[in-house]
Amino acid sequence: MARPAPTVPRVHPPQAAASRRKPITPPPAMAPARRRTLTWLLRWGFIASVWLTLAAAVAVLWFARDLPRPESALDAVRRPSLTLQDRSGHVIATFGDLVGEPLRLKAFSPWLPAAIVAVEDRRFWHHPGIDPIGLLRATWVNLTAGRVVQGGSTLTQQVAKTLFLSNARTTKRKVQELLLTLWLERHFTKQEILEIYLNRVYLGSGAWGMDAAARVYFGVSARHVTLAQAAVLSGLPRAPSRFNPRVNPALALARGKQVLAAMADSGAITEQQARTAAERISFPPSPVAPGWFADWIAGQSQALLAPDADAVLRTTLDSHDQRVAETRLSELLAAAGATYNVGQGAVVVLDAANGAVRAMVGGRNFRDSPFNRAVLARRQPGSTFKPFVWLIALRAGLTPDDKVLDAPLRIGSWTPVNFEHRYLGEITLEQALAQSINTAAVRLLLRCGGPKAVAATAAEFGIRDPLPNDASLALGTGEVGLLQLTAAYAPFFNGGNRVVPFGLERTPHQPERVIDPAQAAMMARMLAAVVTSGTGRAAAIPGQFVAGKTGTTQDFRDAWFIGSTKNRLIGIWLGNDEDTPMRGVMGGGLPARLFHDIATRLD
């Protein structure tokens, strides 16, 4: 039987198998132009990155070339402060940089750091010194509001700016601020940075740091401020002048409420705490701030101060007298100023015994016009200058009961006339001064030594300004200042001693006898007659000795009253800065009434 043939697998030839596979296509070669472009981009990209890195390094070096040394700035030199107190020891003004007690963070009232973080930099504890999220948020808020209502600077940035830099809005200053911010974050803890901020931030009224501001605005240490007080203080850094409680209490109140709302929104306090604190925001009465007096004293005190040292000086100011003088002048000008075209006024109150200045009001409103009309202005005194003419008559041997002629008088082309154009004939010196008789004043001047003798007598009493060398001097045609003229009346009421007005307790001048006490008594008698029976009757106070003299210049440009009561000298001037006439205002009218109103309210 034939054996079957073995099965042999069918093998396809290589060519046949290959013919059934998908052909493999090699990748196309990169185009030469594209390869060159990519190589060029990589090369120049690398070169550009190198140059940009170098440029950035050079820029940083350039901005940092005059960067302040942070270590030294932490102990930066500040302007020495000058604090002025009234005669009772209460602060009335400060100059320079007022710095309180430097406190550790844990020593501050806990409300202060909480309020500052809530309103100034809510993410302070979490960002590295620069807060992109806060910056974007502030940008969005400002864009939607259409104005700048929120800042993007962190507390660390504010510390950098406060300690080391100016407020200049330049790219250089901003870059330096960022560099210093990073330095601060590296060298200090968050607690230390916040502590530096609370001790160094400027808060208005010359106060640097929370402790100084707490004492200035609330009279307490920063250790003990309440939540309401902390809200007000923490609202000041944004605009210290605008939100100053002494300048604008309403805005300070509104800003304090904003801070409380921010604290509640951040979870630092509850809504109920915010509402309660908002109701408790209040400001103590502002102390007397006699700007004209304070400036006058500050100018005199420089020679007494040690270089680079803080100073506290006690002044002669009586805060009660100052408040009375300011208030009564302001009320008179508000009530009668428009009716009588009186735009300005000035008042000084002196101690007749030694010349200590108890009050000084240099104008209607210090903020509107700090020019000191009581010290710096020079105006014609009119008949308030006549007592020096009467004094040379007493020195020549006359008495208040001696007679002088009141009759028409002509000197060359000049004819002095009385205000009422009537003449009384022979009258006593006392009557002539009481009625302010012009012809009598000129006759006494010519009879008893002439204008040079009168000018020399006025100089003895402290009037140093040049005076005219003619007979018109008898009618007060020279120009003098209110403070010096008022002080010149002192010998009439203190027994004959000349005084020099002063404002610092440490600088009184020794009284100097310039007239005989008997002559001083005669002058006081005649000046009292001015008030009891003459042109100054509006100044009279029942049951009280009052003496003084009225003065009115040509066309009612100046109106004066200078007098004495309760051992005080009170000098008053009313007029206009531009020298325009008032409407019928005479020294015996508004000035005498103002004297009365002030004198009846003095201590």
RARA-V101494 format. One record per backbone hydrogen bond with DSSP energy under -1.0 kcal/mol. CO is the residue of the C=O (numbers start at 1). NH is the residue of the N-H. E is the energy in kcal/mol with one decimal. If there is no record, write none. Layout:
co: <CO CO>
nh: <NH NH>
e: <E E>
//
This chain:
co: <13 14 15 17 31 32 33 34 35 36 37 38 39 40 41 42 43 44 45 46 47 48 49 50 51 52 53 54 55 56 57 58 59 60 64 69 70 72 73 79 81 82 83 84 84 85 86 90 93 95 98 104 109 110 111 112 113 114 115 116 117 121 123 123 131 132 133 134 135 136 137 138 139 140 141 142 154 155 156 157 158 159 160 161 168 170 171 172 173 174 175 176 177 178 179 180 181 182 183 184 189 190 191 192 193 194 195 196 197 198 201 204 206 207 209 210 211 212 213 214 214 221 222 226 227 228 229 230 233 239 244 248 249 250 251 252 253 254 255 256 257 258 259 260 261 262 263 263 270 271 272 273 274 275 289 290 291 292 293 294 295 296 297 301 306 311 313 314 317 318 319 320 321 322 323 324 325 326 327 328 329 330 331 332 333 336 337 340 344 346 347 348 349 349 350 351 355 356 358 359 361 362 365 371 372 374 379 381 382 383 385 386 386 387 388 389 390 391 392 393 394 399 400 402 404 406 411 414 418 425 427 428 429 430 431 432 434 437 438 439 440 441 442 443 444 445 450 451 452 453 454 455 456 457 458 459 470 471 472 473 476 480 481 482 483 484 486 487 489 490 490 491 496 496 498 502 503 504 512 516 517 518 519 520 521 522 523 524 525 526 527 528 529 530 536 537 541 547 549 551 553 554 556 558 559 560 561 562 563 564 565 567 568 569 570 571 572 573 574 575 576 582 586 587 589 590 591 592 593 594 595 596 598>
nh: <17 18 19 20 35 36 37 38 39 40 41 42 43 44 45 46 47 48 49 50 51 52 53 54 55 56 57 58 59 60 61 62 63 64 67 73 74 75 76 97 311 95 313 92 93 315 89 86 84 82 208 107 112 114 115 116 117 118 119 120 121 124 126 127 135 136 137 138 139 140 141 142 143 144 145 146 158 159 160 161 162 163 164 165 170 174 175 176 177 178 179 180 181 182 183 184 185 186 187 188 193 194 195 196 197 198 199 200 201 210 209 207 98 203 213 214 215 216 217 218 220 224 109 230 231 232 233 234 236 243 248 252 253 254 255 256 257 258 259 260 261 262 263 264 265 266 268 269 274 275 276 277 278 279 291 294 295 296 297 298 299 300 301 304 309 83 85 505 87 322 323 324 325 326 327 328 329 330 331 332 333 334 335 336 337 340 342 583 575 573 361 571 358 359 569 355 502 351 318 349 347 373 369 373 376 483 480 384 385 386 388 389 390 391 392 393 394 395 396 398 397 402 430 429 427 425 414 411 421 406 404 432 433 434 435 437 535 441 442 443 444 445 446 447 448 450 454 455 456 457 458 459 460 461 463 462 473 474 475 476 382 379 485 486 487 488 489 490 492 493 494 496 514 515 512 357 316 507 498 520 521 522 523 524 525 526 527 528 529 530 548 532 533 536 539 540 544 564 562 560 556 557 582 553 574 551 572 549 570 547 568 352 565 350 563 348 561 346 559 344 579 584 589 592 593 594 595 596 597 598 599 600 601>
e: <-2.3 -2.5 -1.4 -1.2 -2.1 -1.9 -2.0 -2.4 -2.0 -2.3 -2.5 -2.5 -2.3 -2.8 -2.5 -1.9 -2.2 -3.1 -2.4 -2.1 -2.6 -3.2 -2.3 -2.5 -3.1 -2.9 -2.3 -2.9 -2.9 -2.7 -2.5 -2.7 -3.0 -2.0 -1.3 -2.1 -1.4 -1.3 -1.8 -1.1 -2.4 -2.4 -2.9 -3.1 -1.4 -2.5 -1.9 -2.8 -3.1 -2.5 -2.9 -1.4 -1.8 -1.3 -2.4 -2.6 -2.4 -2.0 -2.1 -2.7 -1.3 -1.9 -1.9 -2.0 -2.4 -2.6 -2.5 -2.5 -2.3 -2.4 -2.6 -2.5 -2.3 -2.6 -1.9 -1.4 -2.2 -2.3 -2.4 -2.5 -2.9 -2.9 -2.1 -1.3 -1.4 -2.0 -2.6 -2.6 -2.1 -2.0 -2.3 -2.5 -2.3 -2.1 -1.8 -2.6 -2.4 -1.5 -2.0 -2.1 -2.2 -2.4 -2.1 -2.4 -2.3 -2.5 -1.6 -1.3 -2.3 -3.1 -3.6 -2.3 -3.5 -2.7 -2.1 -2.8 -1.9 -2.3 -2.9 -1.8 -1.4 -1.7 -2.3 -2.8 -2.0 -1.6 -2.6 -2.6 -1.2 -2.6 -3.2 -2.2 -2.4 -2.2 -2.6 -2.2 -1.9 -1.7 -2.0 -2.1 -2.2 -2.2 -2.3 -2.2 -2.5 -1.9 -1.9 -1.1 -2.1 -2.3 -2.5 -2.6 -2.3 -1.6 -2.0 -3.2 -2.5 -2.1 -2.6 -2.8 -2.0 -1.1 -2.0 -1.8 -1.5 -2.8 -2.7 -2.1 -2.9 -2.8 -2.4 -2.4 -2.6 -2.6 -2.5 -2.7 -2.0 -2.3 -2.5 -2.2 -2.5 -2.1 -2.2 -3.0 -1.4 -2.3 -2.6 -2.7 -2.0 -2.2 -3.2 -2.5 -3.1 -1.6 -2.7 -2.8 -1.5 -2.3 -2.3 -2.4 -2.2 -2.3 -2.2 -1.1 -2.9 -2.4 -2.6 -1.7 -1.7 -1.4 -1.4 -1.3 -2.1 -1.9 -1.5 -1.3 -2.0 -2.5 -1.2 -2.3 -1.7 -1.5 -2.2 -2.0 -2.4 -2.1 -2.4 -3.4 -1.2 -2.2 -2.9 -2.6 -2.3 -2.4 -2.5 -2.5 -2.2 -1.6 -2.1 -2.2 -2.5 -2.1 -2.4 -2.0 -2.0 -2.8 -1.7 -2.8 -2.3 -2.0 -2.6 -2.1 -1.9 -1.3 -2.4 -1.5 -1.9 -1.6 -1.8 -2.0 -1.7 -2.4 -2.2 -2.6 -2.2 -1.6 -1.2 -1.5 -1.4 -2.0 -1.3 -1.1 -3.1 -1.5 -1.5 -2.7 -2.1 -2.0 -3.9 -2.3 -2.2 -1.9 -2.3 -2.5 -2.2 -2.2 -2.5 -1.9 -1.5 -1.0 -1.9 -2.3 -2.6 -2.2 -2.0 -1.4 -1.9 -3.1 -2.0 -3.0 -1.7 -1.1 -2.3 -2.1 -2.3 -1.7 -2.0 -2.3 -2.8 -1.7 -2.2 -2.1 -2.1 -2.7 -2.3 -2.0 -1.8 -2.1 -2.0 -2.6 -1.8 -1.3 -2.0 -1.0 -2.5 -2.6 -2.4 -2.2 -2.4 -2.4 -3.2 -2.1 -1.5>
//
